[in-house]
Amino acid sequence: MEIQDATDLAPRLRALLECLPAEQLPITYQQAAEALGLSPPRTIQRVALGLEALMREDVAAGRPLIAALVISRRGDMPRQGFFELAVELGRLPADPAEHEAAYREELEALLGEKR
């Protein structure tokens, strides 16, 4: 996938996540792909790259990570790439043992804004 595609997808992804009511969040990567009308191949990868662009924007703006609203269908947490980038961007602690608690704080901050 081209970087340009992720850049183009990011604003649509942000708009989707901002318009969903708190009761419908978080959503899965697959649900995000479907809501955006993405078709194969690599729909989940494209969503992930769009979310990474949003993470960079949110850190730069000092906002909670809206990407925390998208989780894996295999659990109630984002994919590993979310945590790796959040650590790289200085938003989450480097210690993986602290990731879940830090993620829950990001999620609560986002959902609190929607209530």
Secondary structure, 3 states (H helix, E strand, C coil): CCHHHHHHHHHHHHHHHHHCCHHHCCEEHHHHHHHCCCCCCCHHHHHHHHHHHHHHHHHHHCCCCHHHHEECCCCCCCCHHHHHHHHHCCCCCCCHHHHHHHHHHHHHHHHHHHC
